[in-house]
């Protein structure tokens, strides 16, 4: 029915193709008029006179003359019923679609005729280069392939030689090559087109005059066949001379080619007469890594998963390559300044912050607002509801530490299933049973310290804090709560703690062993933070004190009454039991809270060495973590407290019994209890992510959570109905987000990508889950 035989009918379709950078294709049914009339007469729902079909035929004939001018990339005309019956429609991949090529690659920036530096760089990358006749033979390292980002010509001293080397590698299948804007202009000049002979083109043409006509034709054919950009490695890597916005990647249109060759300009010129370029990378939000060149920069820097590796070799800078997927930069210095740049690009001094850190200095609220679905390595899709995101934004914007330090927030911890034992809500048997049913034979039981969860990001020196984290103030790191707030109002106290911790890491040899100048630790800080103490005093201690005073009066009165009447004795016994429970509450409370006047009043108990430069240590088991951190604690036993632990075989009754005895030793005196963890920090069993930890708290400690009277039979019966499934689901989602945040930070992804996960943990904390669990 949609004949599209008039230009105004085709125009919306062509606009749609242009907007989405797609190639429009016309399939024309140019059949004889009598066939159309005959077909139309057989349609009971659409009857109109033959003049309508005649007019359409006239419009069709006129359209055939202008389809190419309108912008159709390909035009197929079918002129008979036989042709229509025989034709098939087959999708053809675009030339830029090389997603099946996974590398590894060595992406090389703008060469500009710098042959000697190119050969030196290839050798440094492991390529063996040798001259052969009038060309070059290049043997790449096993499995690797080079990618040239264009601008092979102009300005440099050895244009034909560079072309021979690159053309030979492409012909041998050991390299891919993209065109640069200089290459395109050079090609037009070789074809005899009228171009302005500027920006080094004259030197290129002069050098080519010394070459044979056959070689010049080979160069024309080679440059004419280059594709403006490539999408590689299942869409993870995009290479283009001047970069490419996310919506253009893997598309084909004149606008895509234009952007890939020239980038985007503002329409203005600077004081040097050069176009002012729009910084498209600053607003890039694509998933693919984009590697490009075109505009010389003093050093290659990542910005929003993009990197410009044109470091101005021809201008006296360096020739740079990016190794993929390693993301390692390799460069060689220019042997000479072959051309003076019109616009100086080498700065007088290296800036203290990277381009990414400068960009991350102001975060975009749009990156965290509204409903979001976050994909993580451990759980594919985690939904953050809009109302939860709004609550998290309040905390982040008003109370959080400097966002540069927020690379991780710890997950909530799942409780064990409710125990059926008398006067107990939690017992290790349920935790052991959970892991046993999940097929996890070995667990590690760790003492649960009586403190507040703390994340410590520690730097070896202040320079690391500036260069790796982008903070401007002089500091060695940050200690913050599980909701991203500062632990210490006293900055001097925090600075002392970080300095002592850094010295301990030095004595323990962790900096050199991990080849890192920073660490991220998951810890418990004792005593409970001031905020937690305030909560206890407001919610529980006042109640306990008032109850204790009232009970003392009641017991005294009942004792006097029981001396005169046996009927008062049962009531006296009940009140005496309540008095004992209130006294136990006060005793337990004193285990957790004491005044902090100096660093000597603090104890820090690290139990996870989460990450260091180049590594997230989620692949290590808990024994590795505890061993490393025990060494750290031995280096400063006054400040640091090593976490006690017991490996347990959950299939062996004897092993379990020993762990249960240890739990009783910890809890009978008012200790909090223990945390039961699978041996591996990240455990996938039966195709699902297993709880990273299950806490099992002691009977007396739970008085602080549920109140002094929670062990009364009626109260205990009610509490046994508590549901743990929501809390357990929350724990798994937050754990996956926490690990993902660290992995993104270690990969040096933009801070917004790290904060997407950190913010997600904070948002999930506002879900309606009983906080006492």
C-alpha positions as CSV (number, residue, x, y, z in Angstrom):
1,X,0.0,0.0,0.0
2,X,2.9,2.4,0.7
3,X,4.0,3.0,-2.9
4,X,6.4,5.9,-1.9
5,X,6.4,7.0,-5.6
6,X,6.4,10.7,-4.7
7,X,9.4,12.5,-3.2
8,X,7.4,13.9,-0.3
9,X,6.5,10.3,0.7
10,X,10.1,9.2,0.7
11,X,11.5,12.3,2.6
12,X,10.4,11.2,6.1
13,X,12.1,7.8,5.6
14,X,15.3,9.5,4.4
15,X,15.3,11.8,7.4
16,X,14.9,8.8,9.7
17,X,17.9,7.1,8.0
18,X,19.9,10.3,8.4
19,X,19.0,10.8,12.1
20,X,20.1,7.2,12.9
21,X,23.0,7.1,10.5
22,X,21.6,4.2,8.5
23,X,22.1,3.5,4.8
24,X,18.7,3.9,2.9
25,X,18.1,1.4,0.2
26,X,15.4,1.6,-2.5
27,X,13.8,-1.6,-3.8
28,X,11.7,-0.5,-6.9
29,X,8.9,-2.6,-8.2
30,X,8.9,-1.2,-11.8
31,X,6.3,-3.6,-13.2
32,X,4.2,-3.1,-16.3
33,X,1.0,-1.1,-15.8
34,X,-1.3,-4.0,-17.0
35,X,0.0,-6.2,-14.2
36,X,-0.7,-3.6,-11.6
37,X,-4.3,-3.1,-13.0
38,X,-4.9,-6.8,-13.0
39,X,-3.6,-7.3,-9.4
40,X,-5.7,-4.3,-8.2
41,X,-8.9,-5.7,-9.7
42,X,-8.5,-8.8,-7.6
43,X,-8.6,-6.8,-4.3
44,X,-12.1,-6.7,-2.9
45,X,-11.1,-4.1,-0.2
46,X,-9.5,-1.5,-2.6
47,X,-11.2,-0.6,-5.8
48,X,-10.3,2.6,-7.7
49,X,-10.1,3.5,-11.4
50,X,-7.1,2.8,-13.7
51,X,-6.2,6.5,-13.8
52,X,-4.8,6.1,-10.2
53,X,-2.4,3.4,-11.3
54,X,-1.5,5.4,-14.4
55,X,-0.6,8.4,-12.3
56,X,1.5,6.3,-9.9
57,X,3.4,4.8,-12.9
58,X,4.2,8.3,-14.1
59,X,5.4,9.3,-10.6
60,X,7.5,6.2,-10.5
61,X,9.3,6.9,-13.8
62,X,10.1,10.4,-12.6
63,X,11.4,9.1,-9.3
64,X,13.8,6.7,-10.9
65,X,15.8,9.6,-12.3
66,X,16.3,11.2,-8.8
67,X,16.6,8.4,-6.3
68,X,20.3,8.6,-6.2
69,X,20.3,12.3,-5.8
70,X,17.8,12.0,-2.9
71,X,20.4,10.0,-0.9
72,X,19.6,6.3,-1.5
73,X,22.8,4.3,-1.1
74,X,21.7,1.5,-3.3
75,X,18.9,1.1,-5.7
76,X,17.5,-2.2,-6.9
77,X,14.9,-2.1,-9.8
78,X,12.7,-5.2,-10.4
79,X,11.0,-5.1,-13.8
80,X,9.1,-8.3,-14.2
81,X,7.2,-10.9,-12.2
82,X,10.0,-13.4,-12.8
83,X,12.6,-11.0,-11.2
84,X,10.3,-10.4,-8.2
85,X,9.8,-14.2,-7.7
86,X,13.5,-14.9,-8.0
87,X,14.9,-12.1,-5.7
88,X,16.0,-12.7,-2.1
89,X,16.8,-10.2,0.6
90,X,20.0,-10.8,2.4
91,X,21.6,-8.7,5.1
92,X,25.2,-7.6,4.5
93,X,27.5,-6.6,7.2
94,X,28.8,-3.0,7.1
95,X,32.5,-2.7,6.3
96,X,33.1,-1.2,9.7
97,X,31.7,-4.3,11.5
98,X,34.7,-6.3,12.6
99,X,33.3,-7.4,15.9
100,X,34.5,-11.0,15.4
101,X,38.1,-9.8,15.7
102,X,39.0,-9.9,19.4
103,X,42.7,-8.9,19.2
104,X,44.9,-8.5,21.0
105,X,45.6,-5.2,19.2
106,X,48.3,-2.5,19.2
107,X,46.6,0.8,18.2
108,X,49.1,3.3,16.8
109,X,48.6,7.1,16.8
110,X,49.2,9.6,14.0
111,X,52.5,8.7,12.2
112,X,52.8,11.7,9.8
113,X,55.8,10.2,7.9
114,X,57.9,9.5,11.0
115,X,59.2,6.2,9.7
116,X,62.2,5.8,12.1
117,X,60.0,6.3,15.2
118,X,57.4,3.9,13.8
119,X,60.0,1.1,13.3
120,X,61.3,1.8,16.8
121,X,57.8,1.7,18.3
122,X,56.9,-1.5,16.4
123,X,60.1,-3.1,17.8
124,X,59.3,-2.0,21.3
125,X,55.8,-3.7,20.8
126,X,57.5,-6.9,19.7
127,X,57.2,-6.6,15.9
128,X,60.2,-7.7,13.9
129,X,60.7,-5.2,11.0
130,X,63.1,-5.8,8.1
131,X,63.5,-4.2,4.7
132,X,62.7,-6.3,1.7
133,X,63.4,-4.9,-1.8
134,X,61.5,-1.6,-2.0
135,X,59.2,-2.6,0.9
136,X,59.2,-4.0,4.4
137,X,58.4,-7.3,6.0
138,X,56.9,-7.2,9.5
139,X,56.5,-10.2,11.7
140,X,54.0,-9.4,14.6
141,X,54.1,-11.1,18.0
142,X,51.9,-14.2,18.1
143,X,48.3,-13.4,17.7
144,X,48.6,-9.6,17.8
145,X,47.6,-7.1,15.1
146,X,48.4,-3.5,14.6
147,X,45.8,-0.8,14.0
148,X,46.9,2.5,12.4
149,X,44.6,5.5,13.3
150,X,45.4,7.4,10.1
151,X,47.3,10.5,9.1
152,X,50.1,8.5,7.7
153,X,51.2,11.4,5.5
154,X,52.2,15.1,5.6
155,X,54.7,17.0,7.6
156,X,57.1,14.1,8.2
157,X,60.3,13.2,6.3
158,X,59.5,9.7,4.9
159,X,56.0,9.6,3.6
160,X,56.4,6.9,0.8
161,X,58.3,4.6,3.2
162,X,55.6,4.8,5.8
163,X,53.0,4.0,3.2
164,X,54.9,1.0,2.0
165,X,55.3,-0.4,5.5
166,X,51.6,0.1,6.4
167,X,50.3,-1.1,3.1
168,X,52.4,-4.2,3.3
169,X,51.1,-5.0,6.8
170,X,47.5,-4.5,5.8
171,X,48.0,-6.7,2.7
172,X,49.6,-9.4,4.9
173,X,46.7,-9.3,7.3
174,X,48.9,-8.1,10.2
175,X,47.3,-4.7,10.5
176,X,44.2,-2.6,10.0
177,X,44.3,1.0,8.8
178,X,41.9,3.9,9.1
179,X,42.0,7.0,7.0
180,X,42.9,10.4,8.6
181,X,41.9,13.8,7.3
182,X,45.4,14.3,5.9
183,X,45.2,11.0,4.1
184,X,41.9,11.9,2.5
185,X,43.2,15.3,1.3
186,X,46.4,13.6,0.0
187,X,44.2,11.1,-1.9
188,X,42.2,13.9,-3.6
189,X,45.4,15.6,-4.6
190,X,46.8,12.4,-6.1
191,X,43.6,12.0,-8.1
192,X,44.1,15.5,-9.5
193,X,41.4,17.2,-7.5
194,X,41.7,20.9,-6.7
195,X,42.8,21.1,-3.1
196,X,44.7,23.6,-1.0
197,X,48.3,22.6,-0.7
198,X,48.7,23.4,3.0
199,X,49.6,21.7,6.4
200,X,52.5,19.7,5.0
201,X,50.7,18.4,1.8
202,X,53.3,20.0,-0.5
203,X,56.1,17.9,1.1
204,X,54.1,14.7,0.7
205,X,53.4,15.4,-3.0
206,X,57.1,16.3,-3.6
207,X,58.2,13.0,-2.0
208,X,55.6,11.1,-4.1
209,X,56.9,12.7,-7.3
210,X,60.1,10.6,-6.8
211,X,58.0,7.4,-6.9
212,X,56.8,5.4,-9.8
213,X,53.4,5.9,-11.4
214,X,52.6,2.3,-10.4
215,X,53.3,3.0,-6.7
216,X,51.2,6.1,-6.8
217,X,48.3,4.1,-8.2
218,X,48.8,1.5,-5.5
219,X,48.6,4.3,-2.9
220,X,45.4,5.7,-4.5
221,X,43.8,2.3,-4.4
222,X,44.8,1.7,-0.8
223,X,43.6,5.0,0.5
224,X,40.4,4.8,-1.5
225,X,39.5,1.5,0.1
226,X,40.0,2.6,3.8
227,X,37.0,2.4,6.1
228,X,36.4,5.4,8.4
229,X,36.0,3.4,11.6
230,X,36.0,-0.1,13.0
231,X,33.9,-1.7,15.7
232,X,35.9,-4.6,17.2
233,X,35.8,-7.3,19.9
234,X,32.1,-7.7,20.1
235,X,31.5,-4.0,20.2
236,X,33.9,-3.4,23.2
237,X,36.5,-1.4,21.1
238,X,35.9,1.4,18.5
239,X,38.8,3.0,16.6
240,X,38.4,6.1,14.5
241,X,40.9,8.8,13.5
242,X,39.1,11.7,15.3
243,X,36.9,9.6,17.6
244,X,33.2,8.7,17.4
245,X,30.1,9.3,19.5
246,X,28.2,6.4,20.8
247,X,25.1,6.8,18.5
248,X,27.4,6.7,15.4
249,X,29.4,3.6,16.3
250,X,28.8,0.7,13.8
251,X,26.6,3.0,11.6
252,X,27.3,4.2,8.1
253,X,26.5,7.6,6.7
254,X,28.2,10.7,5.4
255,X,27.9,12.3,8.9
256,X,29.5,9.3,10.5
257,X,32.5,9.4,8.1
258,X,32.8,13.2,8.5
259,X,32.9,12.9,12.3
260,X,35.4,10.0,12.2
261,X,37.7,12.0,10.0
262,X,37.4,15.5,11.4
263,X,35.6,15.3,14.8
264,X,33.2,18.1,15.7
265,X,33.9,21.8,15.7
266,X,32.1,24.7,17.3
267,X,32.3,26.9,14.2
268,X,34.8,29.2,15.8
269,X,38.5,29.7,15.3
270,X,41.1,30.3,17.9
271,X,43.9,32.9,18.0
272,X,46.0,30.6,15.7
273,X,43.3,30.5,13.0
274,X,42.5,26.9,13.7
275,X,39.0,25.5,14.3
276,X,37.9,25.2,17.9
277,X,37.0,21.6,18.5
278,X,34.1,20.4,20.5
279,X,35.2,18.1,23.3
280,X,32.8,15.2,22.5
281,X,34.7,12.9,24.8
282,X,33.6,14.9,27.9
283,X,30.0,14.0,27.3
284,X,30.6,10.4,26.0
285,X,28.5,7.8,27.8
286,X,29.0,4.8,25.5
287,X,29.9,1.3,26.7
288,X,32.6,0.8,24.0
289,X,36.2,2.0,24.5
290,X,37.1,4.6,21.8
291,X,40.7,5.1,20.7
292,X,41.4,8.0,18.4
293,X,44.0,10.6,17.4
294,X,43.8,13.6,15.1
295,X,44.4,16.4,17.6
296,X,47.9,16.3,19.2
297,X,48.0,16.2,23.0
298,X,51.0,16.3,25.3
299,X,50.2,12.9,26.8
300,X,47.6,10.2,26.3
301,X,44.9,10.3,29.0
302,X,41.6,8.4,29.5
303,X,38.4,10.4,29.6
304,X,35.1,8.6,29.8
305,X,36.4,5.4,28.3
306,X,38.0,7.3,25.4
307,X,41.7,8.0,24.8
308,X,43.5,10.3,22.3
309,X,46.9,8.7,21.4
310,X,48.1,11.4,19.0
311,X,51.0,12.7,21.0
312,X,52.5,14.8,18.3
313,X,55.5,12.8,17.2
314,X,56.0,15.0,14.1
315,X,56.0,18.1,16.3
316,X,58.7,16.8,18.6
317,X,56.5,14.8,20.9
318,X,56.3,11.1,21.1
319,X,54.7,8.3,19.0
320,X,52.3,6.3,21.1
321,X,50.5,3.0,20.9
322,X,47.8,1.6,23.1
323,X,48.0,-2.2,23.8
324,X,44.5,-3.7,23.9
325,X,43.0,-5.3,25.9
326,X,45.9,-4.6,28.4
327,X,45.3,-0.8,28.1
328,X,49.0,-0.3,28.4
329,X,50.6,2.8,26.7
330,X,53.9,2.3,24.9
331,X,55.7,5.2,23.3
332,X,59.0,6.4,21.8
333,X,60.3,10.0,21.6
334,X,60.6,11.8,18.3
335,X,64.1,11.9,16.8
336,X,63.5,15.5,15.8
337,X,61.0,18.3,15.6
338,X,60.1,17.9,11.9
339,X,57.5,20.6,11.8
340,X,56.7,23.4,14.2
341,X,53.1,23.2,15.3
342,X,50.8,26.2,14.6
343,X,49.2,25.8,18.0
344,X,51.6,24.8,20.8
345,X,50.5,21.5,22.4
346,X,53.3,20.7,24.8
347,X,52.5,22.4,28.2
348,X,55.0,24.2,30.3
349,X,54.2,21.9,33.2
350,X,52.4,18.7,33.7
351,X,49.0,19.3,35.3
352,X,48.5,17.7,38.7
353,X,45.1,16.2,37.8
354,X,44.4,14.0,34.8
355,X,41.7,14.9,32.2
356,X,39.4,12.3,33.8
357,X,39.9,13.7,37.3
358,X,39.3,17.2,36.1
359,X,36.1,16.1,34.4
360,X,35.0,14.1,37.5
361,X,35.4,17.2,39.7
362,X,31.8,18.1,38.9
363,X,29.5,15.1,38.8
364,X,26.3,15.0,36.8
365,X,23.1,14.4,38.8
366,X,21.5,12.8,35.7
367,X,23.9,9.9,36.1
368,X,22.2,8.7,39.3
369,X,18.6,10.0,39.2
370,X,15.6,7.9,38.3
371,X,15.1,4.2,37.9
372,X,18.3,2.4,36.9
373,X,19.3,-1.1,35.9
374,X,22.9,-1.8,36.7
375,X,24.7,-4.8,35.1
376,X,27.4,-6.3,37.2
377,X,29.8,-9.2,36.7
378,X,28.3,-11.2,39.5
379,X,24.6,-10.5,39.0
380,X,23.5,-9.4,35.5
381,X,20.8,-6.8,36.3
382,X,20.2,-5.0,39.6
383,X,17.2,-2.6,39.6
384,X,17.5,0.6,41.6
385,X,14.0,2.1,42.1
386,X,13.5,5.8,41.6
387,X,12.3,6.5,45.1
388,X,15.4,4.7,46.6
389,X,17.7,6.7,44.3
390,X,16.1,9.9,45.6
391,X,16.8,8.9,49.2
392,X,20.4,8.0,48.4
393,X,20.9,11.3,46.7
394,X,20.1,13.1,49.9
395,X,22.8,11.2,51.8
396,X,25.4,11.6,49.1
397,X,24.9,15.3,48.5
398,X,24.7,16.4,52.2
399,X,26.7,13.9,54.3
400,X,29.1,11.9,52.1
401,X,32.9,12.3,52.1
402,X,34.7,13.7,49.1
403,X,33.3,11.7,46.2
404,X,36.8,10.9,44.9
405,X,37.3,8.6,47.8
406,X,34.0,6.7,47.4
407,X,35.2,3.8,45.4
408,X,33.3,1.1,47.5
409,X,30.5,0.7,50.0
410,X,30.3,-2.6,51.9
411,X,27.1,-4.7,51.6
412,X,24.7,-5.3,54.4
413,X,25.2,-8.7,56.0
414,X,22.7,-11.5,55.9
415,X,21.6,-13.1,59.3
416,X,21.5,-16.8,59.8
417,X,18.1,-18.4,59.7
418,X,16.2,-18.2,63.0
419,X,17.2,-20.9,65.5
420,X,14.7,-23.1,67.2
421,X,16.8,-23.5,70.4
422,X,15.4,-22.2,73.7
423,X,16.2,-18.5,74.4
424,X,18.3,-18.3,71.1
425,X,17.4,-16.5,67.9
426,X,20.7,-17.3,66.1
427,X,23.0,-20.3,66.3
428,X,25.9,-21.4,64.0
429,X,24.1,-24.6,63.0
430,X,21.8,-22.7,60.7
431,X,24.7,-20.9,59.0
432,X,26.6,-24.2,58.5
433,X,23.5,-25.8,57.2
434,X,23.0,-23.1,54.6
435,X,26.4,-23.5,53.1
436,X,26.2,-27.3,53.3
437,X,23.0,-27.3,51.3
438,X,24.6,-25.0,48.7
439,X,27.4,-27.5,48.1
440,X,30.1,-25.4,49.9
441,X,32.1,-27.8,52.1
442,X,34.6,-25.4,53.8
443,X,33.7,-22.2,55.5
444,X,35.8,-19.7,57.6
445,X,34.3,-18.5,60.9
446,X,35.6,-15.0,61.8
447,X,35.2,-13.2,65.1
448,X,32.6,-10.4,64.7
449,X,34.2,-7.4,66.3
450,X,32.2,-5.1,68.5
451,X,32.6,-2.0,66.4
452,X,31.4,-0.1,63.4
453,X,32.0,-1.1,59.8
454,X,34.7,1.1,58.3
455,X,36.1,1.4,54.8
456,X,39.7,2.7,54.7
457,X,41.2,3.9,51.5
458,X,44.9,4.4,52.2
459,X,47.6,6.0,50.1
460,X,51.3,5.5,50.5
461,X,51.9,9.2,50.2
462,X,50.0,12.5,49.4
463,X,51.2,12.4,45.8
464,X,49.3,9.1,45.2
465,X,46.2,10.7,46.7
466,X,46.5,13.5,44.1
467,X,47.5,11.5,41.1
468,X,45.4,8.3,41.6
469,X,42.3,9.7,43.3
470,X,42.3,13.3,42.1
471,X,41.9,14.9,45.6
472,X,43.3,18.4,46.0
473,X,43.9,18.5,49.7
474,X,47.0,17.1,51.3
475,X,45.9,13.7,52.8
476,X,46.8,10.0,52.9
477,X,43.3,8.7,52.4
478,X,39.9,8.5,54.0
479,X,38.1,6.4,56.7
480,X,34.4,6.4,56.2
481,X,31.3,4.5,57.3
482,X,29.3,2.0,55.4
483,X,27.0,4.8,54.2
484,X,29.8,7.0,53.0
485,X,30.1,9.4,55.9
486,X,33.2,10.5,57.6
487,X,34.1,8.7,60.8
488,X,36.0,11.5,62.4
489,X,35.0,15.1,62.9
490,X,38.6,15.5,64.2
491,X,40.7,15.5,61.0
492,X,43.9,15.4,63.0
493,X,42.8,12.1,64.6
494,X,42.0,10.7,61.2
495,X,45.3,11.8,59.8
496,X,47.2,10.1,62.7
497,X,45.3,6.9,62.2
498,X,46.1,6.9,58.4
499,X,49.7,7.7,59.0
500,X,50.1,4.9,61.5
501,X,48.3,2.5,59.1
502,X,50.6,3.5,56.2
503,X,53.7,2.9,58.3
504,X,52.4,-0.5,59.3
505,X,51.8,-1.4,55.6
506,X,55.4,-0.4,54.9
507,X,56.8,-2.5,57.8
508,X,54.6,-5.5,56.7
509,X,55.9,-5.2,53.1
510,X,52.5,-4.8,51.5
511,X,53.3,-1.9,49.3
512,X,56.1,-3.7,47.6
513,X,54.4,-7.1,47.6
514,X,51.3,-5.8,45.9
515,X,53.1,-3.4,43.6
516,X,50.7,-0.7,44.7
517,X,50.8,2.8,46.3
518,X,47.2,2.5,47.6
519,X,45.0,0.0,49.4
520,X,41.3,-0.4,50.1
521,X,40.5,-2.2,53.3
522,X,37.2,-3.4,54.8
523,X,37.4,-3.1,58.6
524,X,35.7,-2.8,62.0
525,X,36.5,0.3,64.0
526,X,36.1,0.1,67.7
527,X,34.5,1.4,69.8
528,X,31.2,2.0,68.0
529,X,31.3,5.3,66.3
530,X,30.0,8.4,68.1
531,X,26.9,8.3,65.9
532,X,26.2,4.7,66.8
533,X,26.8,5.4,70.5
534,X,24.4,8.3,70.3
535,X,21.8,6.0,68.8
536,X,22.3,3.4,71.5
537,X,22.1,6.0,74.2
538,X,18.9,7.6,72.8
539,X,17.1,4.4,71.8
540,X,18.3,1.8,74.3
541,X,20.4,3.1,77.2
542,X,17.8,5.5,78.4
543,X,15.2,2.8,78.3
544,X,17.5,0.4,80.1
545,X,18.4,3.0,82.8
546,X,14.7,3.9,83.3
547,X,13.7,0.3,83.4
548,X,16.5,-0.5,85.8
549,X,15.4,2.2,88.2
550,X,11.8,1.2,88.0
551,X,12.7,-2.4,88.5
552,X,14.8,-1.7,91.6
553,X,11.9,0.1,93.2
554,X,9.5,-2.7,92.2
555,X,11.8,-5.4,93.5
556,X,12.2,-3.6,96.8
557,X,8.5,-3.3,97.2
558,X,7.8,-6.9,96.3
559,X,10.6,-8.2,98.6
560,X,8.9,-6.3,101.5
561,X,5.5,-7.7,100.5
562,X,6.7,-11.3,100.1
563,X,8.0,-11.2,103.7
564,X,4.3,-10.9,104.7
565,X,2.6,-12.9,102.0
566,X,3.5,-15.9,99.9
567,X,1.3,-14.6,97.1
568,X,3.9,-11.9,96.3
569,X,6.7,-14.4,95.8
570,X,6.0,-15.5,92.1
571,X,5.7,-11.8,91.1
572,X,9.0,-11.0,92.9
573,X,10.8,-13.8,91.0
574,X,9.5,-12.5,87.7
575,X,10.7,-9.0,88.5
576,X,14.0,-10.2,89.8
577,X,14.5,-12.1,86.5
578,X,13.7,-8.8,84.6
579,X,16.2,-7.0,86.9
580,X,18.9,-9.5,86.0
581,X,18.2,-9.1,82.2
582,X,18.4,-5.3,82.6
583,X,21.8,-5.6,84.4
584,X,23.0,-7.9,81.5
585,X,21.9,-5.2,79.0
586,X,24.0,-2.6,80.8
587,X,27.0,-5.0,81.0
588,X,26.8,-5.7,77.3
589,X,26.4,-2.1,76.4
590,X,29.6,-1.2,78.2
591,X,31.5,-3.7,75.9
592,X,30.8,-1.5,72.9
593,X,31.0,2.1,74.0
594,X,33.7,4.1,75.7
595,X,35.0,7.6,75.3
596,X,37.6,8.3,72.6
597,X,40.2,11.0,73.6
598,X,43.1,10.0,71.4
599,X,44.3,7.4,68.9
600,X,45.2,5.2,71.8
601,X,41.5,4.7,72.5
602,X,40.8,3.2,69.0
603,X,41.2,-0.2,67.6
604,X,41.0,-1.0,63.9
605,X,40.4,-4.6,62.8
606,X,40.8,-5.1,59.0
607,X,39.4,-8.3,57.6
608,X,39.3,-7.8,53.8
609,X,42.1,-6.5,51.6
610,X,39.7,-5.5,48.9
611,X,41.8,-3.9,46.2
612,X,45.2,-2.4,45.3
613,X,46.5,-0.9,42.1
614,X,45.7,-3.2,39.2
615,X,43.8,-5.8,41.2
616,X,40.6,-6.5,43.0
617,X,41.4,-9.3,45.4
618,X,37.9,-10.9,45.2
619,X,39.6,-13.9,43.5
620,X,41.6,-14.7,46.7
621,X,40.1,-16.9,49.5
622,X,39.6,-15.6,53.0
623,X,42.7,-17.3,54.4
624,X,44.8,-15.2,51.9
625,X,43.1,-12.0,53.1
626,X,43.4,-12.9,56.8
627,X,47.1,-13.9,56.5
628,X,48.0,-10.6,54.7
629,X,46.1,-8.5,57.3
630,X,47.5,-10.4,60.2
631,X,51.0,-9.3,59.0
632,X,49.7,-5.8,58.8
633,X,48.3,-6.0,62.4
634,X,51.6,-7.4,63.8
635,X,53.3,-4.3,62.5
636,X,51.3,-2.1,64.9
637,X,49.5,-4.2,67.6
638,X,48.7,-1.1,69.6
639,X,46.4,0.3,66.9
640,X,45.5,-2.8,64.9
641,X,43.6,-5.9,65.9
642,X,44.0,-9.1,64.0
643,X,40.7,-10.9,63.3
644,X,40.5,-14.4,64.9
645,X,39.2,-17.1,62.7
646,X,38.5,-20.8,62.4
647,X,38.3,-22.9,59.2
648,X,35.4,-25.3,59.4
649,X,34.4,-28.4,57.4
650,X,30.6,-28.2,57.4
651,X,30.4,-31.9,56.4
652,X,32.3,-33.0,59.6
653,X,30.4,-32.9,62.9
654,X,33.6,-32.7,64.9
655,X,34.8,-29.6,63.1
656,X,31.4,-28.0,63.5
657,X,31.3,-28.8,67.2
658,X,34.6,-27.1,67.8
659,X,33.4,-24.0,66.0
660,X,30.2,-23.9,68.0
661,X,32.3,-24.1,71.3
662,X,34.3,-21.2,70.1
663,X,31.1,-19.2,69.3
664,X,29.9,-19.9,72.9
665,X,33.3,-18.6,74.3
666,X,32.9,-15.4,72.2
667,X,29.2,-14.8,73.1
668,X,28.8,-15.9,76.7
669,X,30.7,-13.0,77.9
670,X,28.7,-10.5,75.8
671,X,30.8,-10.7,72.6
672,X,28.9,-10.1,69.4
673,X,29.5,-13.5,67.8
674,X,31.0,-14.6,64.5
675,X,30.6,-14.3,60.8
676,X,30.5,-17.5,58.7
677,X,31.9,-17.1,55.2
678,X,32.5,-19.5,52.3
679,X,36.2,-20.2,51.9
680,X,36.3,-18.2,48.7
681,X,35.4,-14.5,48.9
682,X,33.2,-14.9,45.8
683,X,31.5,-18.2,45.5
684,X,29.3,-19.4,42.7
685,X,27.6,-22.7,43.5
686,X,24.8,-24.5,41.7
687,X,24.8,-21.7,39.1
688,X,24.1,-18.9,41.6
689,X,25.9,-16.4,43.7
690,X,26.2,-17.6,47.3
691,X,25.9,-15.4,50.3
692,X,29.4,-13.9,50.9
693,X,28.8,-13.9,54.7
694,X,26.2,-15.0,57.3
695,X,26.3,-13.4,60.7
696,X,25.5,-15.4,63.8
697,X,25.2,-13.1,66.8
698,X,25.2,-14.0,70.5
699,X,22.3,-14.0,72.9
700,X,23.5,-11.2,75.1
701,X,24.5,-8.9,72.2
702,X,21.0,-9.2,70.7
703,X,19.7,-7.3,73.8
704,X,21.2,-4.2,72.3
705,X,19.3,-4.9,69.1
706,X,15.9,-6.2,70.3
707,X,15.9,-4.7,73.9
708,X,16.5,-6.1,77.4
709,X,13.3,-8.1,77.5
710,X,13.7,-9.8,74.1
711,X,14.4,-13.2,75.8
712,X,11.1,-13.2,77.6
713,X,9.1,-16.2,76.2
714,X,6.3,-14.1,74.7
715,X,8.8,-11.8,73.0
716,X,11.0,-14.6,71.8
717,X,8.0,-16.4,70.2
718,X,7.1,-13.2,68.3
719,X,10.7,-12.6,67.1
720,X,10.9,-16.2,65.8
721,X,8.5,-15.1,63.1
722,X,11.0,-12.7,61.6
723,X,11.6,-13.1,57.8
724,X,15.2,-13.0,56.5
725,X,14.6,-13.5,52.8
726,X,14.5,-9.7,52.0
727,X,17.6,-9.0,53.9
728,X,19.4,-11.9,52.2
729,X,18.4,-10.7,48.8
730,X,19.6,-7.2,49.7
731,X,23.0,-8.6,50.9
732,X,23.6,-10.4,47.5
733,X,22.7,-7.4,45.4
734,X,24.8,-5.0,47.5
735,X,27.8,-7.4,47.4
736,X,27.7,-7.6,43.6
737,X,27.5,-3.8,43.3
738,X,30.4,-3.4,45.7
739,X,32.7,-5.7,43.8
740,X,31.7,-4.1,40.5
741,X,32.5,-0.6,41.8
742,X,36.0,-1.7,42.8
743,X,36.6,-3.5,39.5
744,X,35.5,-0.4,37.6
745,X,37.8,1.8,39.6
746,X,40.8,-0.5,39.2
747,X,40.1,-0.5,35.4
748,X,40.3,3.3,35.6
749,X,36.8,3.8,34.4
750,X,35.2,7.2,34.9
751,X,34.1,8.1,38.4
752,X,30.5,8.2,37.3
753,X,30.7,4.5,36.4
754,X,32.2,3.7,39.8
755,X,29.6,5.8,41.6
756,X,26.8,4.1,39.7
757,X,27.5,1.0,41.8
758,X,28.3,2.9,45.0
759,X,25.2,4.9,44.7
760,X,23.3,1.7,44.0
761,X,24.4,0.2,47.3
762,X,23.3,3.3,49.2
763,X,20.0,3.4,47.4
764,X,19.3,-0.2,48.2
765,X,19.8,0.6,51.9
766,X,16.6,2.6,51.8
767,X,14.5,-0.5,50.9
768,X,12.0,-1.4,53.6
769,X,14.0,-4.1,55.4
770,X,14.0,-4.6,59.2
771,X,17.3,-2.9,60.3
772,X,17.6,-5.2,63.3
773,X,18.2,-8.3,61.1
